[in-house]
Structure formats: structure tokens, C-alpha cells
């Protein structure tokens, strides 16, 4: 009988911990996703700054990245699924370096995210 009570108490404690973790995850999810997106943008900016592209192309991409960072700091975020799609596309483009075609395609991907964030905030 004591064993059964101990097992039930253990299960209740486990369920309580799981419920607490779910609540904490839900509460901090916006902060976690914003941090993850900021790290991705930081990585993109680093690649752009270190690329051999002309200065005006670098500035255009960096301005777009900074715009996204500002919007994230203000609390506007794209949908996570959209961000994952964008990040996957950009990572694929950056794999072999940054030439003119990749720079333009990255700019296009980031502009789509900016449009989505702007539309969602209106």
C-alpha cells in the first residue's frame, strides 16, 4: 500500500514539474525566439561585412538587417515558421560565399520578412 502511494506521489510530482516547464516555456517563448532571430541576423551581418561585395551592396543589406533587428527589439516578430524558411534559404545562399546573385536573393528574403512583420503590425 505504501509503495502504491509513493508511486502516485511520484507521478503527481512529475506531472507538476512538466506542467511548470510548459508554463515557463510558453511565458518565455517570445524572448527565446527573438534571441534566436537576433543571433541569426548577427551572423548574416558578419558574413556581409566580411564579404568582397562593393560597399553600396553591403550597406543596403546591413540597413535591411538593422531594420529587422530594430523591429525585433520593439517586439514585432515574424511567424516562427516564416523565419525558419527565411533562415534556411539564407543559410543555403551563404554556404558558398556571397556573390552578387546571393546578395540580391538574401535581400529579397529579408524584404519578405519585413513585409510580413509590417503587415502583421497593421
DRENPA-3360 file (N, C-alpha, C; in nm, 2 decimals, always signed):
BEGIN
1 = XXXXXXXX = +0.08/-0.12/+0.00/+0.00/+0.00/+0.00/+0.09/+0.13/+0.00 ~ +0.19/+0.13/+0.08/+0.28/+0.24/+0.09/+0.35/+0.26/-0.05 ~ +0.38/+0.15/-0.11/+0.45/+0.16/-0.24/+0.36/+0.23/-0.35 ~ +0.23/+0.19/-0.34/+0.13/+0.25/-0.44/+0.12/+0.40/-0.41 ~ +0.11/+0.44/-0.29/+0.10/+0.58/-0.25/+0.23/+0.66/-0.30 ~ +0.34/+0.60/-0.28/+0.47/+0.66/-0.32/+0.48/+0.67/-0.47 ~ +0.43/+0.57/-0.54/+0.43/+0.58/-0.69/+0.33/+0.69/-0.74 ~ +0.22/+0.70/-0.68/+0.12/+0.80/-0.71/+0.18/+0.94/-0.68;
9 = XXXXXXXX = +0.24/+0.96/-0.57/+0.30/+1.08/-0.53/+0.41/+1.12/-0.63 ~ +0.49/+1.02/-0.67/+0.60/+1.05/-0.77/+0.54/+1.09/-0.90 ~ +0.43/+1.03/-0.95/+0.37/+1.07/-1.07/+0.31/+1.21/-1.06 ~ +0.25/+1.24/-0.95/+0.19/+1.37/-0.93/+0.30/+1.48/-0.94 ~ +0.42/+1.45/-0.87/+0.53/+1.54/-0.87/+0.58/+1.56/-1.02 ~ +0.60/+1.45/-1.09/+0.65/+1.46/-1.23/+0.55/+1.54/-1.31 ~ +0.42/+1.51/-1.30/+0.33/+1.59/-1.38/+0.33/+1.74/-1.34 ~ +0.35/+1.77/-1.22/+0.36/+1.91/-1.17/+0.48/+1.98/-1.23;
17 = XXXXXXXX = +0.60/+1.91/-1.24/+0.72/+1.96/-1.30/+0.70/+1.98/-1.45 ~ +0.63/+1.89/-1.52/+0.61/+1.90/-1.66/+0.52/+2.02/-1.69 ~ +0.41/+2.04/-1.61/+0.32/+2.15/-1.62/+0.39/+2.28/-1.60 ~ +0.48/+2.29/-1.50/+0.56/+2.41/-1.47/+0.65/+2.44/-1.59 ~ +0.72/+2.34/-1.65/+0.80/+2.36/-1.76/+0.73/+2.41/-1.88 ~ +0.61/+2.36/-1.90/+0.52/+2.40/-2.01/+0.48/+2.55/-2.00 ~ +0.44/+2.59/-1.88/+0.41/+2.72/-1.85/+0.52/+2.82/-1.87 ~ +0.64/+2.78/-1.82/+0.76/+2.86/-1.83/+0.80/+2.87/-1.98;
25 = XXXXXXXX = +0.79/+2.77/-2.05/+0.82/+2.77/-2.19/+0.73/+2.87/-2.27 ~ +0.60/+2.86/-2.24/+0.50/+2.95/-2.30/+0.53/+3.09/-2.26 ~ +0.57/+3.12/-2.14/+0.59/+3.25/-2.09/+0.71/+3.31/-2.16 ~ +0.81/+3.24/-2.18/+0.94/+3.29/-2.23/+0.96/+3.27/-2.38 ~ +0.86/+3.20/-2.44/+0.88/+3.17/-2.59/+0.91/+3.29/-2.67 ~ +0.84/+3.41/-2.65/+0.87/+3.52/-2.74/+1.02/+3.57/-2.72 ~ +1.06/+3.57/-2.59/+1.20/+3.61/-2.57/+1.30/+3.51/-2.63 ~ +1.27/+3.39/-2.62/+1.36/+3.28/-2.68/+1.37/+3.30/-2.83;
33 = XXXXXXXX = +1.25/+3.31/-2.90/+1.25/+3.32/-3.04/+1.32/+3.45/-3.09 ~ +1.29/+3.56/-3.02/+1.35/+3.69/-3.05/+1.51/+3.68/-3.04 ~ +1.56/+3.62/-2.94/+1.70/+3.60/-2.92/+1.76/+3.51/-3.03 ~ +1.69/+3.41/-3.07/+1.73/+3.32/-3.18/+1.74/+3.40/-3.31 ~ +1.64/+3.48/-3.34/+1.63/+3.56/-3.46/+1.74/+3.66/-3.46 ~ +1.77/+3.72/-3.35/+1.87/+3.83/-3.34/+2.01/+3.76/-3.37 ~ +2.03/+3.64/-3.31/+2.16/+3.57/-3.34/+2.18/+3.54/-3.49 ~ +2.07/+3.50/-3.55/+2.07/+3.47/-3.70/+2.11/+3.60/-3.77;
41 = XXXXXXXX = +2.04/+3.71/-3.74/+2.07/+3.84/-3.81/+2.21/+3.88/-3.78 ~ +2.26/+3.86/-3.66/+2.40/+3.90/-3.63/+2.50/+3.82/-3.72 ~ +2.47/+3.69/-3.74/+2.55/+3.60/-3.82/+2.55/+3.65/-3.97 ~ +2.43/+3.68/-4.02/+2.42/+3.73/-4.15/+2.50/+3.86/-4.17 ~ +2.49/+3.95/-4.08/+2.56/+4.08/-4.08/+2.71/+4.06/-4.08 ~ +2.76/+3.96/-4.01/+2.90/+3.93/-4.00/+2.95/+3.88/-4.14 ~ +2.87/+3.80/-4.20/+2.91/+3.75/-4.33/+2.91/+3.86/-4.43 ~ +2.81/+3.95/-4.43/+2.80/+4.06/-4.52/+2.92/+4.15/-4.50;
49 = XXXXXXXX = +2.95/+4.19/-4.38/+3.07/+4.28/-4.35/+3.20/+4.22/-4.40 ~ +3.22/+4.09/-4.39/+3.34/+4.02/-4.43/+3.35/+3.98/-4.58 ~ +3.24/+4.01/-4.65/+3.23/+3.97/-4.79/+3.32/+4.07/-4.88 ~ +3.34/+4.03/-5.00/+3.41/+4.11/-5.10/+3.32/+4.19/-5.19 ~ +3.19/+4.20/-5.15/+3.09/+4.28/-5.22/+3.13/+4.43/-5.21 ~ +3.08/+4.51/-5.31/+3.10/+4.65/-5.31/+3.03/+4.71/-5.19 ~ +3.08/+4.82/-5.14/+3.03/+4.89/-5.02/+2.88/+4.92/-5.03 ~ +2.84/+4.97/-5.14/+2.69/+5.00/-5.15/+2.60/+4.88/-5.14;
57 = XXXXXXXX = +2.65/+4.76/-5.18/+2.57/+4.64/-5.16/+2.57/+4.60/-5.02 ~ +2.69/+4.61/-4.95/+2.70/+4.58/-4.81/+2.61/+4.67/-4.73 ~ +2.61/+4.80/-4.76/+2.53/+4.89/-4.68/+2.38/+4.86/-4.70 ~ +2.34/+4.83/-4.82/+2.20/+4.80/-4.84/+2.15/+4.68/-4.76 ~ +2.23/+4.57/-4.76/+2.20/+4.45/-4.68/+2.20/+4.48/-4.54 ~ +2.31/+4.55/-4.49/+2.32/+4.58/-4.35/+2.21/+4.67/-4.30 ~ +2.16/+4.77/-4.38/+2.05/+4.85/-4.34/+1.92/+4.77/-4.32 ~ +1.90/+4.67/-4.41/+1.79/+4.58/-4.40/+1.80/+4.50/-4.28;
65 = XXXXXXXX = +1.91/+4.44/-4.25/+1.93/+4.36/-4.13/+1.91/+4.45/-4.00 ~ +1.96/+4.57/-4.00/+1.94/+4.66/-3.89/+1.80/+4.69/-3.87 ~ +1.73/+4.71/-3.98/+1.58/+4.74/-3.97/+1.51/+4.62/-3.90 ~ +1.54/+4.50/-3.94/+1.48/+4.38/-3.88/+1.52/+4.37/-3.73 ~ +1.64/+4.40/-3.70/+1.68/+4.40/-3.56/+1.61/+4.50/-3.48 ~ +1.59/+4.62/-3.53/+1.51/+4.72/-3.46/+1.37/+4.68/-3.44 ~ +1.31/+4.62/-3.54/+1.17/+4.57/-3.52/+1.16/+4.46/-3.42 ~ +1.26/+4.37/-3.42/+1.26/+4.27/-3.31/+1.27/+4.33/-3.17;
73 = XXXXXXXX = +1.36/+4.43/-3.16/+1.37/+4.49/-3.03/+1.24/+4.56/-2.98 ~ +1.16/+4.61/-3.08/+1.04/+4.68/-3.05/+0.93/+4.58/-3.02 ~ +0.95/+4.45/-3.04/+0.85/+4.35/-3.01/+0.78/+4.29/-3.13 ~ +0.81/+4.34/-3.25/+0.74/+4.28/-3.36/+0.83/+4.16/-3.41 ~ +0.76/+4.05/-3.43/+0.83/+3.93/-3.47/+0.76/+3.87/-3.59 ~ +0.83/+3.81/-3.68/+0.76/+3.73/-3.79/+0.72/+3.59/-3.73 ~ +0.63/+3.52/-3.80/+0.60/+3.39/-3.75/+0.72/+3.30/-3.75 ~ +0.73/+3.21/-3.66/+0.85/+3.13/-3.65/+0.87/+3.04/-3.77;
81 = XXXXXXXX = +0.76/+2.99/-3.83/+0.77/+2.91/-3.95/+0.83/+2.99/-4.06 ~ +0.78/+3.11/-4.08/+0.84/+3.20/-4.18/+0.98/+3.23/-4.16 ~ +1.02/+3.25/-4.03/+1.16/+3.28/-4.00/+1.25/+3.16/-4.03 ~ +1.20/+3.04/-4.00/+1.28/+2.92/-4.03/+1.30/+2.90/-4.18 ~ +1.20/+2.93/-4.26/+1.21/+2.92/-4.40/+1.31/+3.02/-4.45 ~ +1.30/+3.14/-4.40/+1.40/+3.25/-4.44/+1.54/+3.21/-4.40 ~ +1.56/+3.17/-4.28/+1.69/+3.13/-4.24/+1.75/+3.02/-4.32 ~ +1.67/+2.92/-4.35/+1.71/+2.80/-4.43/+1.76/+2.85/-4.57;
89 = XXXXXXXX = +1.68/+2.94/-4.63/+1.71/+2.99/-4.76/+1.84/+3.07/-4.76 ~ +1.86/+3.15/-4.66/+1.98/+3.24/-4.65/+2.10/+3.15/-4.62 ~ +2.09/+3.06/-4.53/+2.20/+2.97/-4.49/+2.25/+2.90/-4.62 ~ +2.15/+2.85/-4.70/+2.19/+2.78/-4.83/+2.26/+2.88/-4.92 ~ +2.22/+3.00/-4.93/+2.29/+3.10/-5.01/+2.43/+3.14/-4.96 ~ +2.44/+3.14/-4.83/+2.57/+3.18/-4.77/+2.67/+3.07/-4.77 ~ +2.63/+2.95/-4.80/+2.72/+2.83/-4.79/+2.85/+2.84/-4.87 ~ +2.83/+2.90/-4.99/+2.95/+2.91/-5.08/+3.00/+3.05/-5.10;
97 = XXXXXXXX = +2.97/+3.14/-5.00/+3.02/+3.27/-5.01/+2.91/+3.37/-5.05 ~ +2.94/+3.49/-5.07/+2.84/+3.59/-5.11/+2.88/+3.66/-5.24 ~ +2.82/+3.62/-5.35/+2.84/+3.69/-5.47/+2.72/+3.78/-5.50 ~ +2.72/+3.84/-5.62/+2.61/+3.94/-5.65/+2.47/+3.87/-5.64 ~ +2.46/+3.75/-5.70/+2.33/+3.68/-5.70/+2.28/+3.65/-5.56 ~ +2.37/+3.59/-5.48/+2.33/+3.56/-5.34/+2.29/+3.68/-5.27 ~ +2.37/+3.79/-5.28/+2.33/+3.92/-5.21/+2.19/+3.96/-5.24 ~ +2.16/+3.96/-5.37/+2.02/+4.00/-5.41/+1.92/+3.91/-5.36;
105 = XXXXXXXX = +1.94/+3.78/-5.36/+1.84/+3.68/-5.31/+1.83/+3.69/-5.16 ~ +1.93/+3.72/-5.09/+1.92/+3.74/-4.95/+1.84/+3.86/-4.92 ~ +1.87/+3.97/-4.99/+1.79/+4.09/-4.97/+1.64/+4.07/-5.00 ~ +1.61/+3.99/-5.10/+1.47/+3.96/-5.13/+1.41/+3.88/-5.01 ~ +1.48/+3.78/-4.96/+1.42/+3.70/-4.85/+1.40/+3.79/-4.72 ~ +1.49/+3.88/-4.69/+1.48/+3.97/-4.58/+1.36/+4.07/-4.60 ~ +1.35/+4.11/-4.72/+1.24/+4.21/-4.75/+1.10/+4.14/-4.73 ~ +1.09/+4.01/-4.77/+0.97/+3.94/-4.75/+0.93/+3.93/-4.60;
113 = XXXXXXXX = +1.03/+3.91/-4.52/+1.01/+3.90/-4.37/+0.97/+4.04/-4.32 ~ +1.03/+4.15/-4.37/+1.00/+4.28/-4.32/+0.85/+4.31/-4.36 ~ +0.81/+4.28/-4.49/+0.68/+4.30/-4.53/+0.58/+4.22/-4.44 ~ +0.61/+4.10/-4.41/+0.52/+4.02/-4.32/+0.51/+4.08/-4.19 ~ +0.62/+4.13/-4.13/+0.62/+4.19/-4.00/+0.54/+4.32/-4.00 ~ +0.55/+4.40/-4.11/+0.48/+4.53/-4.13/+0.33/+4.50/-4.14 ~ +0.29/+4.40/-4.22/+0.15/+4.37/-4.24/+0.09/+4.32/-4.11 ~ +0.16/+4.24/-4.03/+0.11/+4.19/-3.91/+0.09/+4.29/-3.80;
121 = XX = +0.17/+4.40/-3.81/+0.16/+4.51/-3.70/+0.05/+4.60/-3.74 ~ +0.00/+4.60/-3.86/-0.11/+4.70/-3.90/-0.24/+4.64/-3.88;
% end
